[in-house]
Structure formats: C-alpha cells, structure tokens
Amino acid sequence: MVNVLIIGATGYVGHALSQSLVRSGNHRVFGLARTPEKSTALAASEVIPILGTISSSLLQAIATHRIDTVVDVSGANQESHSLLSLVREAGGERLAAAKKEGSPAVPKLGFIYCSGTWVHGSSNEPVNDLMHVGTPSAPSPATELTKWRPELEKAVLASSDVLDVMVVRPALVYGRSCAIWTSFFGPIYAAGQEGATLASVPADPDSRPGLVHVDDVATGFHAAIEKLPLIAGTGVYPVFDLQTSQEGMRDILEAAARELGVKGGVELVGAGEDLFMRAMSVSGNGSSGRAKSILGWEPKRYGFVQGMDVFVKSWVASRG
Ligand SMILES: NC(=O)c1ccc[n+]([C@@H]2O[C@H](COP(=O)([O-])OP(=O)(O)OC[C@H]3O[C@@H](n4cnc5c(N)ncnc54)[C@H](OP(=O)(O)O)[C@@H]3O)[C@@H](O)[C@H]2O)c1
C-alpha cells in the first residue's frame, strides 16, 4: 500500500481526503496532529497519527514511516514554505541514499500542495489551470489574502529536481460543515432566530464565486495522489483547478435565507475592508477539464443553491 502523509488531516478538506483514501483500501494514511486530542480523533478514523508540528521532527517521521507522498492541505499559509523546505530535504536525502546504495532508479518522494483558485483573483472571464497566475498575463491579480500563494506554487513546481510535485487548487468549498460559509450563514441564522425579516450580510451582491463540494475536493486530491507518479517528469503541467459550478452570491445567500426562515431575504452590503470577506466575494469562471481528462477526476456534486436545503441543515447540525 502507498503511504500518504497528510498535513492538515484534522481540517475540513484534510478529513474528507483522509477518509476517501482510507476507504479505497489502497493507502496507509498518516496525519499530522498538533494535540493529543486530535491525535486520538485521527486514530479513531483509521488515520495513523503523527503527533507534532511542522518542524524538523517531520523529516524523521517521513523516513521512519517510509512515506511515499506528502500532501499539504493545511491552512498553515506562510509555514507551508518551511514544510516545503523540510520535504525537499527528505526528498534529497532519499535520492542521495539510493545513489550511495547504487540503486539505478528510485521513486522520488511525492509532494502535492493545496492552493486555491483565489490565485486567479476575481473575474468573470474564463480562466484555466494553464494560465500563469501572479503574472501580468493573468486576467486578474490573486486576491489580497492569498497574494503570497503564486510564489509558493512556483517554489513547489521548482522542486521537481528532488520531488514529484503537483499543485491542486479547489474553488470555494461547500458541503458538510460548510466551514468557510459561517461568516455568511451566521448572520442569516441569527436573523432567523430573532424573527427579523431581513438579514444583512457582508458580501458583494455582484460576485459569482466558483464552487466545489468537499467530497469532490477529496476525490480530486485522491486522483492527484494516484496519478502523481504517472505524470511527474512527463512534461504535463502539474497544476489542476477543481471547480464544478459558478453561482451568484445573491442566489446562494437568498437560498440560505429561505431555509433559515428569514422571510424578507438578505441584503448584501459589500465586503468592506476585511480581507477574508473580500476574498469570499470574488468571481471565478474556472473550469476543470484538465483535472477530468488527465487526473480522471469524476466530480459528483453539482450545485450549491440547488441542494441548499440539505447544506444549511448540515451547517446548523455541525455547529450543535
Ligand atoms: N475551505 C475552502 O473553501 C478552501 C478553498 C480553496 C482552498 N482551500 C485551502 O485548503 C486548505 C485547507 O483548508 P480547510 O478549509 O480544510 O482549513 P481548516 O479546516 O482550517 O484546516 C486546516 C488544517 O491545517 C492544520 N494546520 C493549520 N495551521 C497549521 C500549522 N501551522 N501547522 C500544521 N498544521 C496546521 C489544521 O490543524 P489543527 O486541526 O490542529 O488546527 C487543520 O488540520 C488551505 O490551504 C486552504 O487555503 C480551502
């Protein structure tokens, strides 16, 4: 079985991915846990916990557990640079050891970095994963919140000397806990509880975000892990966007208001200066043709608004 280490296994995307891999029976799944409680939770879901942080102890763990592929789905942001350095070091050591032993060919350590389609910035113009984000030729600059990410993507891609590398970029993710939607669903829920007729939400009324369900994100990364050794070194550009729909923010939030009992609907008052709210208010007209044709990704869930009755109840339930 292939040994996969997930950095961020206790998170929203990481949990869905680890469960997809465990269910396949093709992988031994390891996950970094930052507390003993999270370590126990990982073990309960058949993920082998590695208690620690992004630090040099990870190097030892990668060697000890004979990890084949490391996947960074953490929200570690700038710390992901340190993680990349550690994984590069581990990959270099593996190649050097094989050379010393006289092995003619040795598989490189795999590394998949989870970025996000926010690197495409905000535009209704079609974008795809062959466009060079963070350059003047891109349709729009990366969102302010993630403007550091194109450089990290480049550093990941430049690590193919010692690693098999790939960058996977989900669009805005929905489903299950709908974690990232709390800033919008929260005020609508509160208005419903107070019996208010109108909910005020800090979102741009004209935005049309690109979207993808968390289960489809999991199968996208799962496909990426399985295809990485086939694609690496072939000349295929190893960057893949995962998006299944583009829907109006107003439609999304009106649908949530209906489900949460706010009869007058929502008033979208603009994102203001908050960088997270501004990032949530982007428009993204992406496509995932390459993820489907090259990775063999088969997303199953199309439509946030369409399934809002289920998604809002799931969001409420996951908050207890
Ligand atoms: N959610 C979306 O809509 C979306 C869309 C596109 C891209 N993404 C990207 O997907 C990634 C995961 O997002 P998410 O929504 O799953 O986030 P999340 O639920 O907040 O999970 C983050 C995970 O990363 C771990 N983590 C955070 N900082 C860390 C650090 N310094 N060292 C080690 N582990 C750390 C967390 O561990 P703890 O449990 O210990 O906190 C948790 O397991 C992020 O890079 C995000 O930008 C998300």
The ligand as an ORCA input file, in Angstrom:
! r2SCAN-3c Opt
* xyz 0 1
  N     -12.250     25.644      2.538
  C     -12.210     26.195      1.330
  O     -13.213     26.694      0.807
  C     -10.913     26.192      0.556
  C     -10.943     26.574     -0.794
  C      -9.753     26.578     -1.522
  C      -8.559     26.253     -0.908
  N      -8.568     25.910      0.414
  C      -7.278     25.584      1.033
  O      -7.343     24.294      1.594
  C      -6.502     24.219      2.729
  C      -7.297     23.634      3.870
  O      -8.431     24.437      4.113
  P      -9.529     23.956      5.161
  O     -10.753     24.734      4.858
  O      -9.579     22.480      5.226
  O      -8.884     24.539      6.527
  P      -9.136     24.075      8.024
  O     -10.424     23.358      8.205
  O      -8.895     25.293      8.869
  O      -7.978     23.006      8.317
  C      -6.653     23.398      8.395
  C      -5.823     22.175      8.770
  O      -4.454     22.549      8.739
  C      -3.881     22.387     10.027
  N      -2.968     23.484     10.265
  C      -3.224     24.808     10.275
  N      -2.121     25.517     10.544
  C      -1.136     24.596     10.715
  C       0.239     24.694     11.036
  N       0.847     25.876     11.229
  N       0.944     23.543     11.145
  C       0.360     22.333     10.960
  N      -0.941     22.186     10.656
  C      -1.668     23.313     10.533
  C      -5.055     22.392     10.989
  O      -4.682     21.715     12.170
  P      -5.490     21.890     13.539
  O      -6.683     20.973     13.460
  O      -4.511     21.476     14.575
  O      -5.891     23.343     13.637
  C      -6.089     21.642     10.165
  O      -5.816     20.267     10.190
  C      -5.998     25.653      2.989
  O      -4.715     25.798      2.438
  C      -6.985     26.491      2.215
  O      -6.437     27.724      1.791
  C      -9.709     25.858      1.154
*
